Amino acid sequence: MAGSAHPTQPAAEILQALARLGLIAPGEQVDLAPLAGGVSSDIWRVNLRSGPVCVKRALARLKVSQIWEAPVERNRFEFRWLQTVARIAPEVVPPLIADSQPDQLFVMAFLEPDQHPVWKQQLREGLADPGFAGQVGHRLAQIHAATADQPDLAALFDTGAFFYALRLEPYLEAAARQHPDRSDALRALVQTTATTRRALVHGDVSPKNILCGPRGPIFLDAECAWYGDPAFDLAFCLNHLLLKCVWVPEASQRFMHCYRALGAAYLAGVQWEEPALLEARTARLLPGLLLARIDGKSPVEYITTDAQRTWVRHVARALLAAPVSRLDAIAAAWHKEIC
C-alpha cells in the first residue's frame, strides 16, 4: 500500500506535523500514501524509518453528496476514546503513537491488511462467522460496562453537540424530513438518545470500522465518541448486519445468525442497567437507523435499486408505526420481508 506522494498541500502538512511530533527530522521526505477510508477524515500510510504508521486527520466537510459539516475538534475525542479503551482491553484498538491537537491529527500503528481484514469485506464475500460477531458484541459490552456511570468520563466526553452533528441530525432528523408521517417517532428517538447518558459510546460501530484481527475484533474510527446511550452502538452495528442481507442475499441466513449472536453476547454483558431496558431502546432505534441509511444524509452505497430501497423503507416504517421491544421481533419482521 506504499506509494510516493507528490508535495501537495495535505501531504506537506502531514510531514510538517510529523516533524513537530519528532517522528521525522525537519525537512525529511518520507514515503506516504493516502488510504481509502470513510467520508469524514483523510487517512495516510507513512513509511517511517522505524516502520509504517497510520496518520488520521479530521475533515471539516464530510465527503458526501449533501452538505454535512462537523467540528474538526472531534479528532481529539476519537484519540481519547482509543486511549480509554486501550486501558480496558488494549487488544481491541490499534496501538497509539502520538497526537497533535493543533494539527487535528493523530498517529497510530499501521495494521497490515492481510493480517487484519476489514469485517465489511468479509461480509461482502459471504464470510459471516457468528463466533466473530459474538466477539464484537462481547467486546462492545465490555467497553460499555467498564465506562458506565462514571461522572469523570461523562465530563471528559461531553460531546453531545458533535454527536448531534455527526449522527442524530444527518441520520434521524434527515430521515424525519423525508418521512413527515413518521417524523414524530423519529424525533422521539432523537430525544431519547440525546438525553440518555450511561456509558462511553463509539458512535460508528460499523463492519467497515472493525478489523478481524488475530485476537479478535479491532475497533477503528471513533470520531463520534460521546458519553451517552450505549444502545446506540448496539443498534448501529445490528443495523448493518440487517442491511447486508440486501447487499448479499445469498448469505442472508448467515447474517441473521450473526445478528442474533452479536445481540445475545452483548446483552449477556449488560451490568449497568436491566438488559431488557437497553434491548427495548435498541429495538426501537433500529428501524429509525434502517430508514436513515436509505433516506438520510449518508445512505449506504450498496443498496442501489428502487426495489431494495422500497423493501427497507417498508419494514422500517412499519416498525416505527408499531414499535417492538425485542431484538428477535425485529429479526422476525426483517426476515419476513427481506430474507
Residue, then its C-alpha position, 0 to 999 in steps of 0.5 A: m500500500a506504499g506509494s510516493a506522494h507528490p508535495t501537495q498541500p495535505a501531504a506537506e502538512i502531514l510531514q510538517a506535523l510529523a516533524r513537530l511530533g519528532l517522528i521525522a527530522p525537519g525537512e525529511q521526505v518520507d514515503l506516504a500514501p493516502l488510504a481509502g477510508g470513510v467520508s469524514s477524515d483523510i487517512w495516510r500510510v507513512n513509511l517511517r524509518s522505524g516502520p509504517v504508521c497510520v496518520k488520521r486527520a479530521l475533515a471539516r466537510l464530510k465527503v458526501s453528496q449533501i452538505w454535512e459539516a462537523p467540528v474538526e475538534r472531534n479528532r481529539f475525542e476519537f484519540r481519547w476514546l482509543q486511549t480509554v479503551a486501550r486501558i480496558a482491553p488494549e487488544v481491541v484498538p490499534p496501538l497509539i503513537a502520538d497526537s497533535q491537537p493543533d494539527q487535528l491529527f493523530v498517529m497510530a500503528f499501521l495494521e497490515p491488511d492481510q493480517h487484519p481484514v476489514w469485517k465489511q469485506q468479509l461480509r461482502e464475500g459471504l464470510a459471516d462467522p457468528g463466533f466473530a460477531g459474538q466477539v464484537g458484541h462481547r467486546l462492545a459490552q465490555i467497553h460499555a460496562a467498564t465506562a458506565d456511570q462514571p461522572d469523570l468520563a461523562a465530563l471528559f466526553d461531553t460531546g453531545a453537540f458533535f454527536y448531534a452533528l455527526r449522527l442524530e441530525p444527518y441520520l434521524e432528523a434527515a430521515a424525519r424530513q423525508h418521512p413527515d408521517r413518521s417524523d414524530a417517532l423519529r424525533a422521539l428517538v432523537q430525544t431519547t438518545a440525546t438525553t440518555r447518558r450511561a456509558l462511553v459510546h463509539g458512535d460508528v460501530s460499523p463492519k467497515n470500522i472493525l478489523c478481524g484481527p488475530r485476537g479478535p475484533i479491532f475497533l477503528d474510527a471513533e470520531c463520534a465518541w460521546y458519553g451517552d446511550p450505549a444502545f446506540d452502538l448496539a443498534f448501529c452495528l445490528n443495523h448493518l448486519l440487517l442491511k447486508c442481507v440486501w447487499v448479499p442475499e445469498a448469505s442472508q441466513r448467515f447474517m441473521h445468525c450473526y445478528r442474533a449472536l452479536g445481540a445475545a453476547y452483548l446483552a449477556g454483558v449488560q451490568w449497568e442497567e436491566p438488559a431488557l431496558l437497553e434491548a427495548r431502546t435498541a429495538r426501537l432505534l433500529p428501524g429509525l437507523l434502517l430508514a436513515r441509511i436509505d433516506g438520510k444524509s449518508p445512505v449506504e452505497y450498496i443498496t442501489t435499486d428502487a426495489q431494495r430501497t422500497w423493501v427497507r423503507h417498508v419494514a422500517r416504517a412499519l416498525l416505527a408505526a408499531p414499535v417492538s421491544r425485542l431484538d428477535a421481533i425485529a429479526a422476525a419482521w426483517h426476515k419476513e420481508i427481506c430474507 
